[in-house]
Amino acid sequence: MLKLIDVNEQNWMDVRKLSVNETQAGFLDSAVGILARGYAYRARRARVIGIADGETIIGAALVKDLAEAPACYDLQQFMIDRQYQGRGFGTAALRMILSELETERKYDCAEVCVRKDDAAALHVYEKVGFADTGYTDTDAPDCLNLVYRFPQEPSGCTDVLISDFSDPQFRAAFQAYFSELGIAVEDWDGLFGSMQEHGGNSAFVRHGADGSIIGFIQFQPTQLTNWFFEETCGFIREFWVSGTYRNSGHGSALLRLAEDHFREHGICTSILTTDTAERFYLKHGYVPAPGCRAKNEDAVFIKRLA
């Protein structure tokens, strides 16, 4: 019977004997390399997971925390010994690993980086539900970054769409956000008043079970036009998650709410600027917009919404 086991001082020598086919060796580290990575990344909660059929160890995987936004489990290595391939062990073991991670649920997703020409591995990952993020790591341009999102579970959160920015709770959250950025405002009433009056400004606000604000994403439709063409884009203006709730999936959830809102209103492009969270947006399918310049000189990113 297939099972996952801890790698320890009694069985690690069996793990180090694992190997893959020559055609796969270029895609995966050796078993010894996987064990070494488990030690090297111990500060990131790395653990080497043994895969056993009965009492026989037939594979191994390495999972570690990736705490930078968007935070996730990083499935860095996954191998089935060459003698046991082609029997469905890989698919079954991968599902078991994902099930354990979902039960722990420190993060709301798991990611893996796979070589574009490793067709066999891509087939297995896609079969269990991984999908291409659209993000390309400049350090690994020949790889696809795939994500598996755990099914959403009731969290006690409430998401509210607002266009009235007079709410004291929202104002307090917005002031905390500007304080983090080091932005001083002399006339807060004037700022919130301009939000109220400025062209379709709206925001999704996420509240916790105790009623406190977890975060918000503020956006508006904006029209890009010249004498011949025009397009209405969804412009994400401000985006904040309270420090207490970061790296817990709330930022990703708020971003999806805004994108779904754009789609529902026939808007096919999301656009924003950032100088602090470039990787977060890249991992969510945004790409730099060459030739597009923001007046604040921040980098501009766009995403075409399906």
SVG drawing of the C-alpha trace seen along z (x, -y; Angstrom):
<svg xmlns="http://www.w3.org/2000/svg" viewBox="-21 -70 45 74">
<polyline fill="none" stroke="black" stroke-width="0.4" points="0.0,0.0 1.3,-3.4 2.1,-5.8 4.2,-8.8 6.8,-8.4 9.3,-10.6 12.9,-10.3 15.0,-9.6 18.4,-8.0 17.0,-4.5 15.9,-4.9 17.8,-7.8 20.3,-5.4 17.4,-3.8 16.3,-7.2 19.8,-8.1 19.7,-4.9 16.7,-6.2 17.4,-7.2 15.5,-8.2 15.9,-7.4 18.7,-9.2 16.2,-11.3 14.8,-12.6 18.2,-13.2 18.5,-16.6 15.2,-17.7 15.7,-16.5 18.3,-16.6 19.8,-13.3 18.4,-11.7 21.5,-12.8 20.9,-16.3 17.3,-16.2 18.5,-15.2 21.1,-18.0 18.5,-20.6 16.4,-19.5 19.2,-20.4 20.2,-23.6 16.7,-25.0 15.9,-23.9 15.3,-27.5 12.4,-27.5 10.8,-24.5 12.1,-22.2 11.2,-18.5 12.1,-15.5 9.1,-13.2 9.6,-9.5 7.2,-7.7 6.8,-4.0 5.0,-1.0 4.6,1.2 8.0,1.3 9.9,0.4 10.9,-3.3 10.1,-4.1 10.3,-7.9 10.9,-11.2 9.8,-14.8 11.0,-18.0 8.6,-20.7 9.6,-24.0 7.9,-27.3 8.0,-30.1 7.1,-33.0 7.5,-35.9 4.2,-37.2 2.3,-35.4 3.3,-32.9 2.9,-29.2 4.3,-25.7 7.2,-25.2 7.3,-21.6 10.9,-21.8 11.6,-18.2 9.4,-15.1 10.8,-11.8 9.7,-8.2 12.5,-5.6 12.8,-4.4 11.9,-0.8 8.5,-1.9 7.5,-4.4 4.5,-3.9 2.3,-2.3 0.4,-5.4 2.5,-5.8 3.6,-9.4 0.0,-10.6 -1.2,-8.9 1.8,-10.1 1.4,-13.7 -2.3,-13.7 -1.3,-12.4 1.3,-15.1 -1.2,-17.8 -3.8,-16.3 -1.4,-16.6 -0.5,-20.2 -4.1,-21.1 -4.8,-19.6 -2.0,-21.7 -3.0,-24.7 -0.4,-27.2 -0.8,-28.5 -3.6,-28.4 -1.7,-26.9 1.4,-24.9 3.7,-25.8 6.2,-23.9 8.7,-24.9 8.8,-22.4 11.0,-22.4 8.9,-23.2 10.3,-20.2 9.6,-17.7 6.3,-16.5 5.9,-13.5 6.2,-15.7 3.9,-18.3 1.3,-15.7 1.3,-14.4 1.1,-17.9 -1.7,-19.0 -3.6,-15.7 -3.9,-16.4 -5.0,-20.0 -1.9,-22.2 -2.3,-25.1 0.2,-27.5 0.5,-30.8 1.7,-32.7 4.7,-33.8 8.2,-33.2 11.2,-33.4 14.0,-35.3 16.5,-33.0 14.7,-30.0 13.1,-31.1 12.9,-27.5 10.5,-26.5 6.8,-26.8 5.6,-27.8 2.5,-25.8 0.1,-26.3 -2.3,-24.1 -4.9,-26.0 -6.6,-24.3 -10.4,-24.5 -11.5,-27.5 -12.9,-26.7 -15.2,-28.9 -12.9,-31.4 -15.3,-33.7 -14.3,-36.5 -16.8,-38.9 -16.1,-40.8 -18.1,-44.0 -18.1,-46.1 -18.2,-49.8 -18.3,-53.1 -19.0,-55.3 -15.7,-56.1 -17.1,-57.8 -17.0,-54.7 -14.7,-55.3 -13.3,-51.8 -12.3,-52.0 -10.7,-55.4 -8.7,-54.1 -7.5,-51.2 -6.6,-53.5 -4.7,-55.8 -2.7,-52.8 -1.9,-51.9 -0.5,-55.4 1.4,-55.5 3.2,-52.3 4.1,-54.0 5.4,-57.0 2.9,-59.3 1.7,-62.3 -1.7,-63.8 -2.7,-67.2 -6.4,-67.1 -7.8,-63.6 -11.4,-64.7 -10.4,-66.2 -8.7,-63.0 -11.7,-60.8 -14.0,-63.3 -12.1,-63.1 -12.4,-59.3 -16.1,-59.8 -16.3,-62.1 -13.7,-60.6 -15.1,-58.5 -16.5,-55.3 -14.1,-54.6 -15.0,-51.4 -13.3,-49.0 -13.7,-45.5 -13.2,-45.5 -12.5,-42.2 -13.6,-41.9 -12.6,-39.3 -14.9,-37.3 -14.5,-40.0 -15.5,-42.8 -12.0,-44.3 -10.7,-45.1 -8.3,-42.5 -7.6,-44.5 -9.0,-46.3 -8.5,-46.7 -9.6,-50.0 -10.1,-50.3 -12.0,-52.2 -12.7,-52.0 -10.4,-54.2 -10.6,-54.8 -7.5,-54.7 -8.3,-56.5 -6.9,-58.3 -8.6,-59.6 -9.3,-56.1 -9.2,-53.5 -10.5,-53.3 -10.5,-50.7 -11.9,-50.8 -9.4,-49.2 -9.8,-48.3 -7.2,-50.4 -6.2,-49.1 -5.4,-52.2 -4.7,-51.1 -4.2,-47.7 -3.5,-46.8 -3.6,-43.9 -3.0,-44.3 0.3,-43.0 -1.4,-40.6 -3.0,-38.8 -0.3,-38.9 1.0,-35.7 -2.4,-34.0 -4.0,-34.2 -6.1,-37.4 -4.2,-39.5 -4.8,-36.9 -8.4,-36.6 -8.9,-40.4 -7.2,-40.6 -9.4,-37.9 -12.5,-39.8 -11.4,-42.9 -10.6,-41.0 -13.9,-39.1 -15.7,-42.5 -13.9,-43.8 -15.0,-40.8 -18.6,-41.1 -18.6,-44.7 -17.0,-43.8 -13.6,-45.0 -10.9,-42.8 -7.7,-44.4 -6.4,-45.1 -3.7,-47.7 -1.7,-48.9 1.6,-50.4 3.8,-49.1 7.2,-49.7 6.9,-47.2 5.1,-44.0 6.3,-43.2 6.7,-39.5 3.2,-39.2 1.7,-40.6 4.0,-38.6 2.9,-35.4 -0.7,-36.3 -0.3,-36.7 0.6,-40.4 3.3,-41.4 5.3,-44.6 3.8,-47.0 6.8,-48.2 6.4,-51.7 3.7,-52.5 4.8,-55.1 3.1,-56.1 3.4,-59.7 4.7,-58.6 7.5,-56.7 6.5,-53.4 6.5,-50.3 3.3,-49.6 1.8,-46.1 -1.1,-44.7 -3.1,-41.5 -5.5,-40.4 -8.5,-38.9 -10.0,-35.8"/>
</svg>
